[in-house]
Amino acid sequence: MKPTRAWQRMLSGRRLDLLDPSPLDIEVGDIAHGLAFVARWNGQTKGDYPYSVAEHSLLVEAIYSRKFTRPEPRWQLAALLHDAPEYVIGDMISPVKAAVGPDYGALDARLAGAIHIRFSLPATIPPGVKRQIKAADRISAWLEAVQIAGFSEAEANRFFGRPNRELTDGLDIVLRPPRDVRAAFAGRHAELMAQL
């Protein structure tokens, strides 16, 4: 019987083993490209371009960075990379993740660990930082829901919680072509790496 292929060929030429990912096979260009072409909300958003995971990641990092007077660059980078595994496994809405079960979480954790090590972060982000990033992620989800996914504010409040206006003022979602989002993600990654 022919063995099942568990690796993905990246545009950089790297071959990423999804079951045993190596940090050496991870390139920011592959992440930026992949995330710029993965649509959030299963593509059910307003506008002429899909709202990508790369754009979402930039928004989460911006919200996370607003929460602190002097945020640590390594945790800003962790916020930017919080959904990075989706560059190879795609973005699944929460109900689908629940239906897939614990195997999805294990795959995501393996990939996240390799990505973190590749970019000088601990394989496992400290629980307190992870909670702070998740809080920024929920604020991002609220903004996305109200601005581009067709939710009313009351509905978004019920699902995601009402965010502090100081964290959301001036954060307007503007959909951009994938090439622009890819460049913005790679550029922000480079800025943060230079501060480590």
Buried (B, 14 or more C-beta within 10 A) or exposed (E): EEEEEEBBEBEBEBEBBBEEBEBEBBBBBBBBBBBBBBBBBEEEBEEEBBBBBBBBBBBBBBBBBBBEEEBEBBBBBBBBBBBBBBBBBEBBEEEEBEEEEEEBEEBBEBBBBBBBBBBEBEEEBEEEBBEBBBBBBBBBBBBBBBBBBEBEEEEBBEEBEEBEEEBBEEBEBEBBEBEBBBBBBBEBBEEBBEEE
